[in-house]
């Protein structure tokens, strides 16, 4: 099986990571769990076209219809495909559901117009020879089609603690509060020691911090490490082992100390990233995040 909009890898028998293309139709990672007659999808991608492929893949792999979907947090690269799963329970925290509703576009025509403006800028960049813009343009075209077909679909099974699904494998859907956003959920498979982290973990990539709480995020990732996982399926980046989480507590505690420097007038672009992240991609996201956190 070779999906068009994501890379599929089997982490252990019956558990698959669906690794997204940051510039394509999917954007944020998802996961598929075969719990023995109960197929669970964690996160639903950015667009309907990617979510349709995700659902078809999940049902083909497991031989069963999707039983449950999960939204790890409210960002639309993890909830945009909800409309494809509107006939099954979609789990999230109460706060996540409220944020999905609050951040939905109130005027579809304005939203479409904004996307059209972005498309025009990208087309001009492609004509100027920008190869990165060419990749982004393809994803933005999918996003424009998504706007035409958009149907707001909210999570409808609210879980503000721990929800356990028992099948041939035990699946624990749990929240410990805020971190990457004001409310984050992760999925834990205790027998296989697999964490599906949502955007609490970005593996080898500077995370988007604009809506985050660095000190709480550091504590949250430490709690995930304390589970002693063998496998981590991150919200962005390739699946890995516990090493995907290991440097995150120090990273976020360093970020917390740097915010005051930016508020005091230091240009965030002049601040070096934490040493633990020296080999990570997306350095601009670190600097932008510092400015956003300082302004909040």
N, C-alpha and C positions, 0 to 999 in steps of 0.2 A: 504494500500500500504506500503510495507516494503522493500525499496531499499537496495541493498547489500553494496554499496560504500559510502553511506552517511545517516545521520539521517534526516528525513523529519518532519517538524513541521509547522502547520498553525498558523501564527502570528495573522492575522485577516482573515475573510472569503475572499478567493481569493488571498492571499499573503502568500507564503511559504518560510521558510528558509531551505536550504539544507546544513546541518552542516557536514563538512568534518572530516575525520580521518587524522590527521597530518602525520601518518605513513602509510597510505593506498594509494589507487589509486587516491583519490580526492585532499587531502592536504589542499586546501583553500576553504572556504565557497562559496556558490552560493545562488541565490534566484530566485524564480519564481513569476511572477506577472500576474494575469489575469485582463487585462484592458478591458474586454468585447469584445471578438472577436479579441483582440490583445494580444497575449501571449509574454511576455518579460522575458528573462533569463539574470540575472546579474552575470557575470563571468562564466567560462566554465570548471573549474577544471583543474587538472594536466595532465590527460591522456585521451586518446580516449575512453577507456572502461568506465570510470566514466562519461565522457561527453555524451556518448550514452545513458547511464541510466538516466542521468539528462534530456536529451531532451525527451526521451520516457515518463518519469514521468511528465514533464511539459505539454506535449500534451495530455496525459491521464487525467490529473487533470482538464485541461481547456476545453478539447474537440476541441481545435484549434491548427493548426500548429504554430510553433514559428514565430512570426512576426519580432522580433528584439532581438539581443543579445548585451550585453554591456561588455566591458573590463574596470574594474576600474583602472587598472594600468598594467605595462608591465611584472611583474613577472610571470613565467611560471606556477605556481600553480593556476593562475587566467586566463591564456590565452592558456594553453596547449591543451585544448579541442576545440579550435576554428575550427579545421578542420571538426568537426561534425556539425558545424553551417555555413559551407561555402556557403550555398545556401540562406542565409538571410543576411540583413545588420548587420554588427558588429560595434558598436559605440565605439570610444575611442577618446582621444585627439590626435592631430598630433604628439606630442612628444612621447606619449605611442606607437603609431604605429611605429615610428622610432626606439624606443628602442626594441620593439619586433623583428624588422628586424635585428638590430645591434647585438642582443644577440642570434640569431638563430645559431645553430651549422653549421659551414661551412663545416665540414667533418663528415658525418654520421658514417663512419667506426670508426673514432676516438672516437666519442660520445658513440657508442656501446661498444667499448673496455673499456672506462672508467667505464661504467655501469657494465660490466663483472667483472672488478677488484673489484668494490664495492660489487657485489654479492658474490664473493669469500671470501672477508673479513667477510661479514655477515654470510655466511654459516659456516665459522670457529668459529665465535662467538657463533652461535647457538649450534654447537657441544660442545662448552665449557660451555653450560648451560645458556647463556645470553637470558633471556625471552624477553627483549626489542628488541634485535636483531631479534628475531623470527618475531615480528610484522613488523619491518622495512623490513625484507627480503621479506615478501609477497608484500608489496608496491613496492619494487624495482623490483620484477619480473614483475609486471604490467608495470612499467616504461620501462623495457627492451623490452617488447612487443610493447609498444608505440613507442620506437625508431625505431623498425622495420617497423612500419606503418606510420611514421611521414610524414605529408604534411604541410609545412609552410602555414598558413592561416592568413593573416594580417587583422586587422580592416579596414573597407572600407567606413565607414561613420564617417567623422572627425568632432568633436564638441569641440571647444575651448572656449565655453561659456556655454550656457544653451540650451538644446534641450527639447522641451515639446511634449509629446505624449498624445493626447486627446482621451479618450474612455469613458467607463463607470466610470473610475477613471482617474484622472490626474496624469501623471508620469513625473517628472522633472529630467533630466539627466544633471548634472552640474559639472563644475570644478572650483576650486578657486586656481589652481596652484600646488605648490609643498608641500610635507609633508612627507609621507612615502617614496615616490619616487620623482623624479623631476617633475612628473605630475600625479595628482590623481583625479579621478572622483568619485562622490557619486550619489546616486539616492534618491530622496525625493518624498514621497507621501503626499502632503499637507493635504488632507482631513482626512487621517488616521494617519497623523503625524508619519510616518515611515521613518527612514533613513536606507538605505543599503549602508554601509560605505566603502566597500572594506577594505584594510588593514590600513586605517586611524584609525580604532578601532580594538584592540585585547582585548576581554573581559576576564579579569582575567588571562591574559597571558602576560609575558614580550614580547613586540613586537620585530620583527627583524628590526634593525635600520641601517644596513650596507649601504643602499642606501638613508638614510633619511636625513632630515634637521630639527633638533629638535626644533629650535625656530619657524620656519614656521609651523611645525607640531602642536606645541602648539596653535598657532593662528588659524589654520584650525579647530582643535577640539573644540576650543572655539566658532568658527562660527557655527559649527554643533550644539553645545549646545544651541546657541542663537535661533535656530529654534524651541526649546522646544519640542523635540520628545517624543512620548509616547513609541515607540518601536525602537530598534536598532538591525539590523542584521549585526554583525561584520564580518570582513574578516577571523577571527579565534576566536574560542570560541563559547559559547552558545549565542543565541539571548537574549537580555535583554531590559531594559528600559534606560532612560537617564543616569542612574548610570553607565552604561558601558563606557560612555564617560567622566564622571564627573572628575575623577582623572587624566586624560591624560594631560591636559595643565600643571599642576604642575609637573607631571612626566617628561615631555619633557623639561621644563624650568630648572629643576634640572640637567637633562642629559647635557644640554647645558653648564652649569657651571662646570660640572665634566670633560669635554673634555680637558680643559686646564691643569687639574691636571695630566691626563694621558700623555699629551704631555710634561709635565715637568718631567716625569719619574716615576710617581706613578703607581704601578702595578694595573691594573683594577680589578684583582681578590680580591684585598684588600679593594676595595671601596664598602661600603654597598649600596644596592639599595635604591631608594627613599622610604621614610616611607609609602607613599600611596600604594606602591606595595608589602607590606610585606607578603601578602597572595597569591600573584600571582605565577603561575607556570612558569617554564622555566628560572630560575635565570641565568643559563649559557649564555643564549641569551643576557641578559643585559650586562654581562662582555665582551662577544665577540663583542657586538655592540659598546661599549665604545672604545675598542681598534681599531676597524675598523674606527670609526668616527675620532679618534685622528690621525690615519694614513692617512686620506684622505686630 
